[in-house]
Amino acid sequence: QVQLVESGGGLVQAGGSLRLSCVTSGRAERIHRMGWFRQAPGKVRKFVAAIRWNGALPYYEDSVKGRFTISRDNAKNTMYLQMNSLKPEDTAVYYCAADTSGSYAYRIESVYDYWGQGTQVTVSS
């Protein structure tokens, strides 16, 4: 089993920054890739960013490119999402997820085996 715990969400004004963290525990050696997804009120959960377990090959959803940065600190078993230039449309519950299958379909929610509980990000205008 793999456990994921997110933190770092909060309320911020438009143009501000937040850094989300996702701490991994358990059978972390099984993880191939990790990702961030978000779910806005009344909408489906969507892909935000993904990164391989070794920190290579980051991928981003188009609307966050240039504003968000995904990274990993292997020594701390932690994944981060640095979010800059936040916009009201970034308001959502953010989830981290882990994929143990090795799939290349990193944008697909069903590929990920393990999920955190989510952290709320609210961006005011």
VENUR-V712214 format. One record per run of one state. SS is the DSSP state (H for helix, E for strand, C for the rest). FROM is the first residue (numbers start at 0). LEN is the number of residues. Records with the same first field share a line. If there is no record, write none. Layout:
BEGIN
SS: FROM-LEN + FROM-LEN
END
This chain:
BEGIN
C: 0-1 + 7-2 + 13-4 + 26-1 + 30-2 + 39-6 + 52-6 + 60-1 + 64-3 + 76-1 + 83-4 + 90-1 + 99-9 + 111-2 + 115-3 + 124-1
E: 1-6 + 9-4 + 17-9 + 32-7 + 45-7 + 58-2 + 67-6 + 77-6 + 91-8 + 113-2 + 118-6
H: 27-3 + 61-3 + 73-3 + 87-3 + 108-3
END
